[in-house]
Amino acid sequence: MAKVGFIGLGIMGRPMSKNLIKGGCDLMVTDLNKAAVDDVVAAGATAGTYEEIAENCEVIFISLPNGAIVNSVLFGEGGVAQYVKAGTVICDTSSVTPTESKNNAAKLAEKGVGFIDCPVSGGEPKAIDGTLAFMCGGTQEAYDKAYPYIMKMASSSLLVGPSGSGSVTKLTNQAIVNLTIAAVGEAFVLAAKAGADPEKVYQAIRGGLAGSTVLDAKVPMILDRNFVPGGKISINHKDIKNVLATAHDIDVPMPLTAQLFEIQQALKVSGHFEDDHGGYVQYFEQLANCQVKRVK
């Protein structure tokens, strides 16, 4: 089994890396957060620099906040691309634009290095239990090399198409997920202000067409007023910005998604930007002067 690298040990990267260790991988990791590195090293990894990871690992996973940081880690001074060997496959699980993914793939191809844009869906809970969904773009050859390691962190993985396809799929996913969470928040404010018990409303509708993974994941959190982030509004704000930028580039109007972006902006102003995206409900609560919570 190849030596594997992992760069970026945040909310998603830390549990993902631990699942690689559980899966028997010889793992080398790095992050700017020394405490995160120490935690994963205690689980069985070794710490390394970008240079050491590039020189020693045949498959390298990246989980970083945005495309600019990915570009810096890969191509900045002292970055991975400066040292990486031909035949290595780099798998970027970050949520970036398709254009950024295509550019990264093209630059690395010049060095004989494979690149898979493979953003994930499932949030922190599925990162922890190793059941993420990977949506991938790249060559079949690079994907086949990365696949055994992906499946140590995933319940499903699909090569959608060439470079950029994984990022397109992730943007589609993020538009649907975030709009659904916002719709759930708006609807449950209606239920609460109308005097219905929101928990009973949830139980009544979850078995019908309104039922969904999003409903089951977020309504209990809303009822408990638990907005500890598994998926921060700030991170999803970046994703929705990428959705709109990509849509504008190819002349796809997305009025609902544009409105969601402004809801995120409003929550940023009101101090909820680092809350879980289940916290979208707080925007609608502010409008209606009503809070969704369990009836005691």
N, C-alpha and C positions, 0 to 999 in steps of 0.2 A: 504493500500500500504506500502511495506517495506521501511525502511530507507535505503538510498543508499549512498555509498561512492565513491569518485573519487580522484585518486592519479595521478598527472601529468597534469598541466594546461598550456601546450605549445601551439603551432600553432593549433594542433588538439584538445587537451584535453579541452582547455578553451571554445571554441564554443560548443563542445559536452556536457560539463557539463551544459552550459546554456540552452541547449535544454532539458535536464533532468528537470531542474527547470521549464521551460515553460510547460513541460508535467505534472507538478503537483507533482514532487518528492520532498521529504524531503531529501535534499542533504547535505552531509558533505564532505569537500574538503581539500586537502593539496598540497603544492608544495614548492620547495626551493625558488621560486620567490615570495616574499611577495606581490609585486604589482599585480601579477596574482591572488593570493588568494583574495586580497582585492577587485579586480574587480568582481570576481565571487560571493563573499559574498555580494557585493552591489546589485547583481542581485537576491539574495534571498537564497544563501547557508549559511551554518555555517562552520567556520574553525575548524579543528581538527588535532590531531596528528595521527600517524600510530596506536598507541594504542587505541585512542578514536574511530577511524574509524573501527578498527577490532572488538572492543567490542560492538559497537552500530549499525553497518550496516549489513544487511542480504545479500545484493548484493554489491560488490565492483568492480569498473572499474579501470583499470590501463592504462595509456598512457605515455610511457617512451621511451627514445631514443634507448636503446639497451638491449640485454639480460642480460648483466652483471649488469646493473642498476636495472632491474626487479628482478634479483636474490637477490641483496643487499636489496632492499625494502621489499621483501617477507621474506627472510631468514637470513638477516644480524642481528647484535645485535640491539635489539629494533624494529625489523621488524614486519610486519603484522602477519606472521605465529606464532609469539610468543604469540599473544593475541587472535587470531581469534577463533570463536566458531564453533563447529560442526554444519553442516547444512548451513553454509554460502556458497555463490558461488562467486568466484573471476573470473573476466572476463578480460583477458589481451588483449588489443587492440593494443599493441606494435607489431612491425615487428621484430620477432626473428626467430631462427632456429627451425625446428620441434623437434629436440632433446632437446632443451631447454624447449619447451612447454611440452613435454612428461615427462621430469624430474620434472618440477614444478607440474604437475598434480599428479604424483606418490607421491611426498613428502606431498602434501596437502591432498591426499586421506587417508594417515595414520592418519590424524587428523579429518577425517570425513568431510572434506571441498571439495566442488565441484570446478572444474577449467575448464574454457572455454578459449581456445586460439581463439580469435576473432579479428584478424587484419581487417582493413577497407580499402576501396578504395573510392576515390573521392576527396581527398585532402581538403585543407582548404575551398574552396567554398561550397562543399557539407557538410562539417562539420558544417558550419555556417547555411545553410538552412535545415539541418536535413535530408538529403537524401543520406547518406553514404550507401555503400554496405558492410555488415558484412559477413565474411566467417569464419565459426565456426568449432571447433573441441572439442569433449568432450562427456559426457554421455547425453542421452536424458533427464534425470531427471534434470541435472544442466542447460541444455539449456532451458528447459521449464520454469524454475524459472527465468532465466535471460531475456528471450525473450520479455516480455512486456516492459522492460526498454530499451533493445536494440532498439526496434521499435520507441522509442521517439527520436532516433538519426538517424534513418535509413529509407530508402525507400525499402530496401530488406535485408533479412538475411536468411542464409541457414546453417543447420548443415550438414557439408560435411561428417563427419565420426568421429572416435575416436580422442583422444588427439593427437595433432600434425597436424591434417588434415587442420585446419584453416591456420596454418603457411605454410604448403605446398602450399595451394591455393594462399596465398598472394605472395609467392615467384614466382609462375607461373605468377600471375598478374603483378608483378613488372618487370619480364623479358620482358613481352609483351609490357607494357606501356613504359618502358625506351628505349627499342629498337625502338619502333615506333616513339617516340619523336626524337631520334637520326636520324632516317631515314628521318623524316620531315625536320630536320635542314639541313642535307646533300643535300637533293633534292632542297630545296629552295635557297641554295647558288648557285647551278647549274642554277636555273631559273634567279636569280638576275644577276649573272655574264654574262649570255647569253644575257642580255639586256631586259628581259621581266619584266613587272610590277608584282612584287610578289603578290600584293593584288588581281590583276585580275587573276593570275594563281590560287590562292586559291579559288576564287569564281568559276572559271571554273571547278575545279576538285572536289570540296567538295560534289557535288551531285552524283558523280560516285563511283566506287569501292574504290578509294583512300580516300573517305570521312570517317571520324571517329570522335568520341568524342575527341580523342587526337588532331586531326587536328583542330577542332573548338576551342578547349581550348587554344592551344599553338600558332597557327599562328598569331592571332591578337596581342598576347603579344609580339611575335618576331618583328612584323611590328612596334609596338610602342616602341621597345627597352625596354620593361618592364620586368625585371628579378627579381622583388621583389618576394621573395619566398612564394609560396603556398606549394611547395614540394621541399625542398633544395636538391641541388646536393649532399651535404655531407650526408644527410640522405639516399638518394637513393644509394649512393656509399656503405653505410653499407648494404643496402638490397641486392645489387648485389653481394657483398662479401659473404653474406649468401646464395644466390642462388648458387654461384660457389662452396662454401664449401659443401653444401648439395649434389650438383651434383657429386662432386669428391668422396664423401663418398659412393655413389651408382653406380659409374662408368657410369655416363651420360656425354658424351662430349658436351660442350656448347661453340663452338668457337666464335659465334657472341656475346654472352654475355661476354665472356672473353675480346674481343676487346673493348666492351663498358666500361668495368672496367678500361681499360687503357686510354680511352678517359676521363673518370672521373678523373683519376690520373693526366692527362695533364692539365685539367681545375683547379684542385687543385693547381698545380704548378704555373699556370698563374693568380691566384688570384680570380677565379670565383667559388670557392667551396661552398660559401654560397648563390649563385644565385639560382633562380628557375631552375628546370631541363629543362625548355624551353631554358635555356642558353647553352644547348649542341651545339646549332647552332654556338656559338662563336668559338668552336674548328674548325669547318669546314671553318668558315670565316677566321680564322688565316691561314689555309692552302692555301686558294684560294685568299687571300688578297682582300676580297670583303665582303660587309656588306648587310644584308637583312633588308630593311626598306621601309616605305611607300614612294612612288614617289610623290613629291609635285607638 
